[in-house]
Amino acid sequence: MRLAVLGAGAVGSSVAELASEYGHTVTALADSTGAAADPEGIDVAAALDAKREGSHPGSADPDDALAGEYDVLVEATPTTLGDAQPGFGHVRAALERDRHVVLANKGPVAERYGELRDLERASAGTVRFEATVGGAMPVLSTVEDFGADHISAVRGVLNGTANFILSRMAAEGLGYEHVLAEAQDLGVAEADPTFDVDGTDAALKCVILANVLRGNGREYTLDDADVEGIEEIPGSALELATEDGQTVRLVGEVTADEEVRVGPRLVPQNGTLAVTGTNNIVQFETRHAGRLNVSGRGAGGPETATAVLADVGRLPEL
Amino acid sequence: MSDSTDEVRAYTVRLELVDEPGELLRALGPIADNGGNLLSIFHERGNVTPRGHIPVEVDLEASPDRFDDIVDALREAGINVIQAGSRRYGESLTVVLTGHVVDTDLSDTLSRIHETTQATVTDLSLSAPEGTDDESSARLRLATEENERRATIDAVRAIADEKDLQVIEPLSGGDQ
C-alpha cells in the first residue's frame, strides 16, 4: 500500500520509518509546516533528517500530501477536542477521494464518531483506528474479533504517565509534584501533562471504546464521560491503600450500564490491574468466555506505529 | 493475552474455638495454607458461648474457589465454622477520602455516612503527615449489603462533594 503520513511527531515518524519493513511505500510525510511528497515513494530517512534539522520534513506544501497519491491516509496529527480539527478535515478529504484512513489521532473518533462513520459509509475507503486506544495493544481488534455484542464491560489502565506517577508515589512514598517532575525529566511525562493526569486522555480512549462497543446505538463524546484525575491525590492516600493491601490506579471503564467513567480507584496491590510503570492493561468482561486481559505498552512512537501498521495490513485492496 | 479467574473478594468467617492453648493458631493454619489473605481477627476472649467456646471472627480475602477450600479445610481440621462467606455482612467496602478530611469534621462525615446509608463504618485509618489542618487521607472500611454497594458509594460521594473531598472508590465489577 502507498501511505501518506500526516503528522511527523513520534508516531508519524515511526510509521514512516517502519513502513518499508511492513511492505509499504511512503508517498508523503507532512507536519503542519511542510511536507515531503513523491508518488514513487519519498526518501524517509532524508525527510526525517530534514525534520530534525530544519523543523519540517520537506519543502512541499502540507496540503500537497493530502491531495497527493496514496491508498491510505495515516492521520497522526495531535489529538484535538471539540470539532477535532484539523484531523477531522483530513479524514473527510481522504474518504471523499475514496481512500482508506488509519487514525492515531483520537479526536475524530472520540468527538465525531457518528459523522465519521457516515463519511465512511459514503466512501469506498475504510477507517481504522487501533492505535487510538492502548498503543501497541490489540484492544479494538480484540473487540472486533470477539464481537461487540459479546463484551459486556471493559476497564483498564490506559495512561502510562498517570500510572508511572501513581506507581512511583506508592513505591517511594513521594509526593505528586516530585514524581511528576521526575517523570518529565525522564521523558515519561510531557512538558504539559494536563491531559494525562486530569484523566482526559484515558477518557478519550474509553469514549472510543464505548463508541465501538455500542456502535449502533448511542454515540459518545468526551462530554458523556465522568472524569476525575489524579492531581489532587496526596501521598498519604497511597500509604493508606498500601497498608490495606491495595493501591490506587487511574482506571477507565465502559460499564455494563453503558457509562464511561475515569477516576482513581482502589485495586488490590497484586491484582491484575495494578500494572506498574508506564504499562497499560485492558480487561474485557466477555459474555461467554469470562475475563480477558490484554497488557503491554500503551504509548510510544514505534509501539503506536505497530498498531497503525497492523491496521494498514487489515485494509482491503481499493 | 491471558484469562484470569483470580478474582479476590473479602469474606468473613465466624468460628467457635475450644478454650485451649494453640486453638487460634490451629484455626488460622488452613486459611494461610489455602491461599487466604488474613485481614483481621476479632477474638472475643471474654465472650464465651453457652457451650464454653470462644467466638472468633476472621476477615480474609480469597478467590471464591480458594474460599471454598478454606472452609472445607477448617471443617476437616475439626474447627467449628458457624458462619462463612459474605451472607452475614454482605460486602466489605473500602474507600479512601482525601483533602481536608480532618478540618471538615471527620466525625460529622462518619455520622452522616451512618445516617444516610445502610452501611456501618467498621474501620478507620487516618494519615495526616502534614498535620491535621492540611491535606490528609482517611481510609474507611464499610460493611454493607451486596446490593447496596453502589448506593453506599454514591452517598459517600455526595457527602464528600459537599466538603470538597475526593473519594477514591474501589473498582466496581469485582475486585481485580
HADDOCK unambig.tbl for C-alpha pairs under 7 A between the chains (distance, minus, plus):
assign (segid A and resid 233 and name CA) (segid B and resid 98 and name CA) 6.85 0.50 0.50
assign (segid A and resid 236 and name CA) (segid B and resid 127 and name CA) 5.66 0.50 0.50
assign (segid A and resid 236 and name CA) (segid B and resid 128 and name CA) 6.88 0.50 0.50
assign (segid A and resid 236 and name CA) (segid B and resid 136 and name CA) 6.47 0.50 0.50
assign (segid A and resid 236 and name CA) (segid B and resid 137 and name CA) 5.74 0.50 0.50
assign (segid A and resid 237 and name CA) (segid B and resid 96 and name CA) 6.62 0.50 0.50
assign (segid A and resid 237 and name CA) (segid B and resid 98 and name CA) 6.59 0.50 0.50
assign (segid A and resid 237 and name CA) (segid B and resid 137 and name CA) 5.24 0.50 0.50
assign (segid A and resid 240 and name CA) (segid B and resid 127 and name CA) 7.00 0.50 0.50
assign (segid A and resid 240 and name CA) (segid B and resid 139 and name CA) 6.32 0.50 0.50
assign (segid A and resid 264 and name CA) (segid B and resid 168 and name CA) 5.66 0.50 0.50
assign (segid A and resid 265 and name CA) (segid B and resid 168 and name CA) 5.26 0.50 0.50
assign (segid A and resid 265 and name CA) (segid B and resid 169 and name CA) 5.15 0.50 0.50
assign (segid A and resid 265 and name CA) (segid B and resid 170 and name CA) 5.25 0.50 0.50
assign (segid A and resid 265 and name CA) (segid B and resid 171 and name CA) 5.58 0.50 0.50
assign (segid A and resid 266 and name CA) (segid B and resid 168 and name CA) 6.39 0.50 0.50
assign (segid A and resid 266 and name CA) (segid B and resid 169 and name CA) 5.87 0.50 0.50
assign (segid A and resid 266 and name CA) (segid B and resid 170 and name CA) 4.40 0.50 0.50
assign (segid A and resid 266 and name CA) (segid B and resid 171 and name CA) 6.10 0.50 0.50
assign (segid A and resid 267 and name CA) (segid B and resid 170 and name CA) 6.38 0.50 0.50
assign (segid A and resid 267 and name CA) (segid B and resid 171 and name CA) 6.41 0.50 0.50
assign (segid A and resid 267 and name CA) (segid B and resid 175 and name CA) 6.73 0.50 0.50
assign (segid A and resid 267 and name CA) (segid B and resid 176 and name CA) 6.38 0.50 0.50
assign (segid A and resid 268 and name CA) (segid B and resid 176 and name CA) 6.46 0.50 0.50
assign (segid A and resid 271 and name CA) (segid B and resid 176 and name CA) 5.33 0.50 0.50
assign (segid A and resid 272 and name CA) (segid B and resid 176 and name CA) 5.90 0.50 0.50
assign (segid A and resid 273 and name CA) (segid B and resid 176 and name CA) 6.20 0.50 0.50
assign (segid A and resid 291 and name CA) (segid B and resid 3 and name CA) 5.60 0.50 0.50
assign (segid A and resid 291 and name CA) (segid B and resid 4 and name CA) 5.98 0.50 0.50
assign (segid A and resid 292 and name CA) (segid B and resid 1 and name CA) 6.96 0.50 0.50
assign (segid A and resid 292 and name CA) (segid B and resid 2 and name CA) 6.09 0.50 0.50
assign (segid A and resid 292 and name CA) (segid B and resid 3 and name CA) 4.70 0.50 0.50
assign (segid A and resid 292 and name CA) (segid B and resid 4 and name CA) 6.82 0.50 0.50
assign (segid A and resid 293 and name CA) (segid B and resid 1 and name CA) 5.54 0.50 0.50
assign (segid A and resid 293 and name CA) (segid B and resid 2 and name CA) 5.58 0.50 0.50
assign (segid A and resid 293 and name CA) (segid B and resid 3 and name CA) 6.08 0.50 0.50
assign (segid A and resid 294 and name CA) (segid B and resid 1 and name CA) 4.89 0.50 0.50
